[in-house]
Amino acid sequence: MKKVLLTFVALCCMVSAWSQTDEMTKEQADKLNSVTIKLMDQKRYEDAIKTKERELTILKTLYGETDSTYIIQLAFSAKLYYRAEQHQEAIKVIEKAANLYAANVSNSDATYAYYLDNLSLYQISTEEYAKAVENCRKALTIYEKLGRNDYDLGVILMHMAESSHYNDQTAEAIKYEIRALNVIKKVCGEHSDEYLDELPYLQKYYKAVNNEKNAKQVEDQINRLNKEKEEGIEDLPEPVTFKSGEECREHNEDAFKCIKYYLTHKVSAQQINQAAQYIINWSEASDDVKVIVGKGLEPLTSEKNLAYLVAYIASCSYYCLTENIKELDEEHFVQAIDILLQFYKPNSELTGKVDLLENFLKQQEKGKLEKTLHKIFAENKKVQ
């Protein structure tokens, strides 16, 4: 019996020792991955490739080639080869990663679509245009079935357009490019860098089929959007009437965009009323924010101070959304008032002075504001 127990203890020690070794080795792989990313950021791609190869050796030993942990990093190494302009090696590696992923993980998810899309991009660089079209079409078919209308779909459509163009299918390229731009416009906005950087490709494809009229229209669109962007125009949602808290939640990102715009612009800004109306409509119906304008803050409800009431609602909502809390605690209430005062300072010359906020600023300079806000917060807590 004693011998059996000793054997059991020995086995436990072996398992423990193996676990520690495994953990150390995985930790080493993680460190190599971090080094690779730093080298990549420094554009030292050759060194990054060597570091990634060491990491892959560890992961292959630990998990084998069929494990997703290995495959994902193998696919990443293809990106390094591509950036190092070793395009044939990039193709070879991403093909291996895609095949391993399809055989051992999934041949119908987003990651597999990304690998096929990357393969297509790398094949464009080696002028294998027919193969690029084929692989990008596979990627697009898989991704469309997932029902996602996001930026990644836009990227795949861009590559589909590019590969089609180089494969002498420019009419198809125009079709895919328009779809890509529609997706990017919806996700990022038409004044975004992503949208403006992509528009010239549509112009290029129109010129390739001698459609000078449409090419000129795209050029005019680019010039107009760039001018509007220089003037401070942003892609804000139009105000709508929300019927439920659930509907509001679906538009939290739009509300957040309006909140950031409102709090970082003067009341004279071209889209300030649009942002204000959206914030008001959304905050009134939202179940995710509860903004109380109680004792000590009554002057904000005056019609002449409406701009600052909206700013207060916006600053409270900002913390509700970023901190995932429905109602502010005292700490975030103080921070919300601070944001309100930052908004007030540059705008007071345009709106006229507000006694309440002027008093808050004076107390802030003397270091007494937090004490005052503590009393206001406590009083309103009693009323609730």
GULUMMAR-903303 format. One record per atom (N, C-alpha, C): y, z, x. Coordinates in steps of 0.1 Angstrom, whole numbers, plus 2048, in hexadecimal, padded with zeros to 3 digits. Example, Ala and Ser with C-alpha at 12.3 -4.5 7.8 and 13.67 -1.06 7.14 Angstrom:
# GULUMMAR-903303
7C784E884;7D384E87B;7DF84E884;7EA847880;7F5847889;80084F881;
# end
This chain:
# GULUMMAR-903303
7F4800808;800800800;80C800809;80C808813;81780981C;81A7FB823;80F7F4826;8107E782C;8177DD823;8137DE816;8197D580C;8287D780A;82B7E480A;8397E8809;8417E3815;83C7E5821;8427E082D;8447D182C;83A7CA827;83B7BB826;8467B781D;8477BF811;8517BC807;85F7BE80D;8607C9814;86D7CC81A;8717C1824;8677BD82C;86A7B2836;86F7A582F;8687A2823;86C79681C;87A797817;87E7A3812;88B7A680D;8957A4818;8927A8824;89B7A782F;89D798833;892790832;893782835;89B77B82B;89977E81E;8A2778813;8B077B815;8B3788819;8C178C81B;8C7785827;8BF784831;8C477D83D;8C776E83A;8BE768833;8C075A82F;8CC758827;8CE76181D;8DA760815;8E776181D;8E776A827;8F376C82F;8F575F837;8EB75A83D;8EC74D844;8F174283C;8EC741830;8F0736826;8FF738823;903744820;91174781D;91A744828;916747834;91E744840;91F735842;91572E840;915720842;91D719838;91D71E82B;925718820;93471B823;936727828;94472B82C;949722837;94071E840;94471684B;948708846;94070383C;9426F6836;9506F682F;953701828;95F702821;96B70282B;96A709836;974709840;9766FB845;96C6F3848;96D6E684D;9746DD843;9716DF836;9776D882B;9866DA82B;98A6E782D;9996EA82E;99F6E383A;9996E3845;99E6DC851;99F6CD84F;9956C8848;9966B9845;9A26B683C;9A56BE832;9B16BB82A;9BE6BC832;9BF6C683A;9CB6C7843;9CC6BB84C;9C16B7852;9C26AB85A;9C669E852;9C169E846;9C469383E;9D369383A;9D869E837;9E669F834;9EF69B840;9EA69E84C;9F169A858;9EE68B85C;9E6684854;9E2676856;9DA674863;9D367F867;9CA67E872;9BC67B86D;9BB66F868;9AF66B861;9A266B869;9A3666876;99766687E;992674881;99B67D883;99668B885;991691878;99768D86D;992692860;98468D85D;981681861;97467B85F;96A683867;96D686873;96368D87C;96169B876;96B6A1871;96A6AF86B;9626AE85E;9646A4856;95D6A384A;94E6A084C;94B698857;93D69685A;9366A285E;93C6AC865;9366B8868;9336C085B;93D6C0852;93B6C7846;92F6C183E;92F6B483E;9246AD836;9166B183C;9156B2849;9096B684F;9046C384B;90E6CD84A;90A6DA845;9066DA836;90D6D382E;90A6D2820;8FD6CB81D;8FA6C1825;8ED6BA824;8E26C3827;8E46CB832;8D96D5836;8D76E082B;8E26E4825;8E16EF81B;8DC6EA80E;8E16DF809;8DE6DA7FB;8D66CD7FA;8D66C5804;8D06B8803;8DA6AE7FE;8D66A17FF;8DF6967FB;8E16957EC;8D769A7E4;8D86987D6;8E06A27CE;8E56AC7D6;8EE6B77CF;8FC6B27CE;9026B57C3;9106B07C0;91A6B67CB;9176C17D0;9206C77DA;9216BD7E6;9166B87EB;9166AE7F6;91C6A17F1;91869C7E6;91D68F7E1;92C68F7E0;9326997DA;9406997D8;9486987E6;94369F7F0;94969F7FD;947692804;93B68C801;93867F807;942674801;9456757F4;94E66C7EE;95C66E7F4;96067B7F7;96D67E7FD;96E67780A;963677812;96367281F;96666381F;96265C814;96564E812;97464C812;97B65580B;98A65480A;990655818;98A65D821;98F65E82F;98D651836;98164B835;97F63E83B;989634836;98C634829;99562A824;9A362C829;9A763882A;9B563B830;9B563883F;9AA639846;9A9636854;9A8626856;9A861F84B;9A761084A;99960C84F;98F61484E;981610850;97B60D843;97F60283D;97C5FF82F;96E5FC82D;9675F5836;9585F3834;950600833;95460983C;94D61683C;95061E830;95D61D82B;96162381E;95861E813;956611812;94E60B808;93F610809;93A610815;92C614817;92A623813;93462C816;93363A812;93463C804;93E6367FD;9406387EF;9356327E7;92F6277EB;9246227E4;91862B7E5;9166327F0;90B63B7F2;90E6477E8;91A64C7E8;91E6587E0;91C6547D1;9206487CD;91F6447BF;9106437BB;90863E7C4;8FA63C7C0;8F364A7C0;8F66537C9;8F06607C9;8F56687BC;9016667B9;90666D7AD;9006687A0;8FF65B79F;8F9655793;8EA659791;8E365A79D;8D565D79C;8D266C79A;8DB67479F;8D868379F;8E168B796;8ED686792;8F668E78A;8F968777D;90067C77D;903675770;908667774;90465D76B;90965076C;91264C761;91865775A;92165474F;92C65E74D;92F665758;93A66F757;94666A75F;95167175E;95E66D764;95D66C773;95567577A;954674788;94D66778D;943663786;93C657789;94664B788;94E64C77D;95864177B;962641786;96664C78B;97064D796;96A6477A3;95D6497A5;9566447B1;9566357B1;95262F7A5;9526217A3;96061B7A5;96A62279F;97861D7A1;97C61D7AF;9796277B7;97C6287C5;97561D7CC;96861A7C9;96160F7CF;9686027CD;96D6007C1;9745F47BD;9815F37C6;9885FE7C7;9955FD7CF;9925FA7DD;9876007E3;9845FD7F1;97F5EE7F3;9785E97E9;9745DB7E9;9805D17E8;98A5D57E1;9965CD7E1;99C5CB7EF;99B5D67F7;9A15D6805;9995CD80E;98C5CB80B;9845C2813;9825B480C;98A5B1802;98B5A47FB;97E5A17F4;9765AB7F0;96A5A97E8;96E5AA7D9;9765A07D5;97D5A27C8;9735A17BC;9695997BD;95F5987B1;9585A67B0;9545AB7BB;94D5B87BA;9565C37B6;9635C27BA;96D5CC7B6;96F5CC7A7;9705C07A1;9715BE793;9655C478B;9595C1790;94D5C678A;94C5D578A;94F5DC795;94E5EA796;9595F178E;9655EB78E;9705F1787;96E5F0778;9675E5774;9645E3765;95A5EE761;9505F176A;9465FB767;94D609766;95660B76F;95E61876E;966619762;96C60E75E;97560E752;96C610745;96160A745;95860B739;95361A737;94F620743;94B62E742;95663773E;962635744;96D63E741;97263D732;97263072D;97762E720;96E636716;961636719;95863D710;95A64C70F;961651719;964660719;970663710;97765970C;98265B702;98E661708;990660715;99C66671B;9A765C71D;9B3660719;9BF65771A;9C865D724;9C3660730;9CB66773A;9CF65E746;9D5664750;9DA65D75C;9CF656763;9C365C764;9B865676B;9B4649765;9B4648757;9B263C751;9BC631755;9C8636756;9D362C75B;9D0627768;9CB62F771;9C862B77F;9BC62177F;9B2624777;9A761A777;9AC60D771;9B460D767;9BA601762;9C25F976C;9CA601774;9D25FA77F;9C95F3788;9BE5F978C;9B55F3796;9AD5E778F;9AB5E8782;9A55DD77B;9AE5D177B;9BB5D4779;9C55C977A;9C65C3788;9C65CB792;9C85C779F;9BC5BE7A4;9B05C37A1;9A45BC7A5;9A25AF79D;9A65AF791;9A65A2789;9B059878E;9BC59D792;9C6594798;9C158D7A4;9BB5957AD;9B658F7BA;9A95877B8;9A35887AC;9975807A9;99B5747A1;9A75707A1;9AD56579A;9AB56678B;9AC572786;9AC575777;9B957C773;9C4575776;9D157C775;9D557E766;9D057675D;9D257874F;9CC58574B;9C0588750;9B959574E;9C15A0754;9C659D760;9CD5A8768;9DA5AC75F;9E05A3759;9EC5A6751;9E85AF745;9DD5AC73F;9D85B4734;9D55C2738;9CE5C4743;9CB5D1748;9D75D974D;9E05D2753;9EC5D8759;9F55DE74D;9F65D6742;9FE5DB737;9F75E7731;9EA5E7730;9E35F372B;9E65FF735;9E55FD742;9E760774B;9F560D74A;9FF604748;A0D609747;A0F61173A;A0860D72F;A09614723;A04622724;9F962472B;9F363172E;9FC639736;A01634741;A0A63B74A;A1763F743;A1C63673A;A28639733;A2664572A;A1A646723;A1765171A;A1565E722;A0E65D72D;A0B669735;A1766E73D;A1E665744;A2866974E;A36666749;A3865C740;A4565973C;A4A64C743;A5264473C;A56637742;A6163974D;A6664574E;A70647759;A6964E765;A5C650764;A5565676F;A5364D77B;A51653787;A4F64A793;A42642791;A3864978B;A2B642789;A2D635781;A35635776;A3762A76E;A4061F775;A4A62477B;A5461B782;A4D61478E;A4461B795;A3D6157A0;A3360B79C;A2E60C790;A2460278B;A2A5F6785;A355F777F;A3B5EB778;A3C5DE780;A405DF78D;A415D3795;A345CB796;A285D2794;A1C5CA794;A1A5C1788;A1F5C677D;A1F5BE771;A285B2773;A335B4779;A3D5A977C;A3659F786;A2F5A4790;A2859C799;A1D593792;A16599789;A0B591782;A11587779;A1C58A773;A2357F76A;A28574773;A2D57777F;A3156C788;A2656478D;A1A56A78E;A0E563793;A0A558789;A0D55A77C;A09550772;A1554876D;A20549776;A2C542773;A33545766;A31551762;A38556756;A4555D75A;A4F55575E;A5C55A763;A63562759;A6255F74C;A69565741;A65574740;A58576740;A5358473F;A5558C74C;A54585757;A5758B764;A65590765;A6F58875F;A7D58C75F;A7F598756;A7859874B;A795A3741;A745B0748;A6A5B074F;A655BB756;A6F5C0761;A745B6768;A7F5BA772;A8B5C176C;A8F5BB760;A9A5C2759;A965D0754;A8A5D2750;A855DF74C;A855E9758;A815E4763;A815ED76F;A8F5F1773;A985E8772;AA65EB776;AAC5F576B;AA95F275F;AAE5FB754;AA960A756;A9C60B758;A96618759;A9B61F765;A9C618770;AA161E77D;AB062377B;AB861B774;AC661F771;AC662C768;ABD62C75E;ABD637755;AB864475C;AAF642765;AA964D76D;AB4653776;ABC64A77C;AC764F784;AD265777C;AD365376F;ADC65A766;AD7667760;ACA66A764;AC4677760;ABC676753;ABA66A74E;AB1668742;AA366C746;A9D67473D;A8F67873F;A86675733;A79675735;A7067272A;A6D67E721;A76681718;A7468C70F;A6E688702;A666906FB;A6168C6EE;A6C68D6E3;A6A6856D9;A746856CE;A716916C5;A7B6986C0;A796A46B8;A706A06AB;A676A96A8;A5F6A769C;A5E6B4695;A5A6B4688;A586C0680;A496C4681;A466D0686;A396D4688;A346DB67B;A286D8677;A236DE66A;A1A6EA66C;A156EC678;A0C6F867B;A0D6FC689;A0870868C;A0770D699;9FE7056A2;9F370069C;9EA6F86A3;9F06EB6A8;9F86E569F;9FF6D86A3;A096DB6AE;A0F6E66AD;A196EA6B8;A116EB6C6;A056F26C5;9FE6F46D1;9FA6E66D8;9F86DC6D0;9F46CF6D5;A006C96DD;A0C6CE6DA;A186C96E0;A1F6D36E9;A186DD6EE;A1D6E76F7;A236E1704;A1C6D6709;A216D0715;A2E6C9713;A306C2707;A3C6BC703;A476C6702;A446D16FC;A4E6DC6FA;A526E1708;A496E3711;A4C6E871E;A556DF726;A536D2724;A5B6C872A;A6A6C9725;A6B6CB718;A796CD712;A7F6DA717;A776E4718;A7C6F171C;A826F072A;A7A6E9733;A7F6E8741;A8B6DF742;A8B6D573A;A976CC73A;AA36D4735;AA26DB72A;AAD6E2724;AB36ED72E;AAA6F4734;AAF6FF73D;AB46FA74A;AB26EE74E;AB76E975B;AC26DE759;AC86DD74D;AD26D374B;ADE6DA744;AEA6D4745;AF66D973E;AF56D4730;AFD6DB727;AFD6D8719;B036CA716;B096C5720;B0F6B771F;B056AC722;AF96B0727;AEF6A672B;AEB69D71F;AE8691722;AE6687717;ADB68B70D;AD0691712;AC569470A;AC36A3706;ACE6AA708;ACD6B9705;ACB6BC6F7;AD16B56EE;ACE6B86DF;AC06B46DB;ABB6A96E1;AAD6A56DE;AA46B16E3;AA66B66EF;A9D6C06F4;A9F6CD6EB;AAB6D06E8;AAE6DC6E0;AA76DC6D2;AA86D16CC;AA16D06BE;A926D16BF;A8D6CB6CA;A7E6CC6CC;A7A6DA6CE;A816E16D6;A7E6EF6D9;A7F6F86CC;A8A6F66C4;A8B6FE6B8;A806FB6AE;A7D6EE6AC;A726EB6A3;A656F06A7;A626EF6B4;A556F46B9;A547036B9;A5E70A6BD;A5E7196BE;A5D71F6B0;A637196A6;A6271E699;A5471E693;A4C714697;A3F712691;A3371769A;A377196A7;A2C71C6B1;A2672A6AF;A1972B6B1;A117376B1;A1073D6BF;A157356C9;A137396D7;A207406DC;A2B7406D5;A377476D9;A3C7506CE;A4275B6D1;A497646C7;A557686CE;A607626CA;A6D7656D0;A7676D6C6;A7A7796CA;A817826C1;A907836C6;A997806BD;AA77826C1;AAC78E6B9;AAA79A6BE;AAD7A66B7;ABA7AD6BB;AB97BA6BA;AC57C26BE;AC97C06CC;AD67BF6CE;ADC7BD6DB;ADE7AE6DF;AD77A56D7;AD87976DA;ADE78F6CE;AE37966C4;AE87906B8;AF27856BA;AFC7876C4;B0677C6C6;B0076E6C9;AF476E6CD;AEE7616D0;AEB7596C4;AEA7606B8;AE77596AC;AF47536A5;B007556AB;B0C74F6A6;B0B7406A8;B1173969F;B1072A69F;B177256AC;B2172B6B0;B287266BC;B207296C9;B167326C8;B0E7356D4;B0072F6D3;AFE7256CA;AF171F6C8;AEB71A6D5;AF37146DE;AED70F6EA;AE671A6F2;AEB7266F1;AE57316F9;AD97386F1;ADA7366E4;ACE73B6DC;AC27326E0;AC47256E1;AB971C6E5;AB571F6F3;ABE7226FC;ABB72570A;AB273170A;AB673B702;AAE748701;AA07456FC;A9F73D6F1;A9273A6EC;A8A7326F7;A907296FE;A8A721708;A85729713;A8D733718;A8973B723;A7E745720;A7E74A713;A7375270F;A6674A70D;A6773E708;A5C735706;A56731713;A5F72F71D;A5A72B72A;A50735730;A5374272E;A4A74D733;A3E74E72A;A4074C71D;A3474D714;A2A742718;A2E73671C;A2572B71F;A1F72D72D;A28730737;A23731745;A1A73D747;A1D748740;A15755741;A0A756737;A0A74D72D;A0074D723;A0175A71B;A0D75E717;A0F76970E;A17765702;A1476B6F7;A1B7676EB;A2976E6EA;A2A77A6EF;A377816EE;A3A7876FB;A46787700;A4A78C70D;A4979B70E;A4479F71A;A457AE71D;A537B0723;A567BC727;A637BF72C;A677B7739;A5D7B6742;A607AF74E;A647A174C;A5C79A743;A6078C741;A6C78A738;A6F794730;A7B794728;A87794731;A8779D73B;A9279D745;A9379074C;A8878A750;A8877D757;A8E77274E;A8A773741;A8F769738;A9E76A736;AA4776736;AB2778735;AB9772742;AB277474D;AB876F75A;AB976075A;AAF759754;AAF74B753;ABA746749;ABC74E73E;AC774B735;AD474C73C;AD6756744;AE375874B;AE574C756;ADA74875C;ADB73C765;ADF73075D;ADB72E751;ADF723749;AED725744;AF1731742;AFF73473C;B0A731747;B08735753;B1273475D;B1872575E;B1071B760;B1670E762;B1B708754;B1770E749;B1A70873C;B2670F735;B2971B73A;B34722733;B4171B733;B4471373D;B5170B73C;B51701731;B456FC72E;B446F2723;B436F8715;B3D704714;B3C70A707;B46715704;B4C71A70E;B5472670C;B4C73270F;B5373D712;B4C749717;B4675070B;B3B75770E;B3375F704;B3476D709;B3A776701;B3C784705;B2F78B70A;B25789702;B18790705;B1378C713;B1377F715;B0E77A722;B1877D72E;B2577D72B;B2E781736;B2B790739;B2979872F;B267A6732;B197A873A;B0F79F736;B027A073E;B0479C74D;B0D79274F;B1078E75D;B16799765;B2079F75F;B277AA765;B1D7B6769;B147B975F;B0A7C3762;B017BF76D;AFD7B276D;AF47AD777;AFA7AF785;B077AC786;B0E7AD793;B0E7BB798;B0E7C578F;B0E7D3792;B007D9793;AF67D1790;AE87D6791;AE47DE785;AEC7DD77A;AE97E676E;AE37DE763;AE07D1764;ADC7C9759;ACE7CD755;AC57D075E;AB77D375A;AB67DF751;ABF7E9754;ABF7F574C;AC47F273E;ACE7E973C;AD27E572F;AC77DD728;AC17D472F;AB67CC728;AAA7D5725;AA87DF72C;A9D7E9729;AA07EF71C;AAC7F3719;AB07F970C;AAE7EF701;AB37E3703;AB27D96F9;AA37D66F5;A9B7D5700;A8D7D26FE;A867DD6F6;A897EA6FA;A837F56F3;A887F66E5;A947F46E2;A9A7F46D4;A927EA6CB;A917DE6D0;A8A7D46C9;A7B7D66C7;A757DD6D0;A677E16CF;A657EB6C3;A6F7F46C2;A6E7FE6B7;A6F7F76A9;A777ED6A8;A797E669B;A6D7DE697;A657D96A1;A5A7D069E;A4F7D8697;
# end
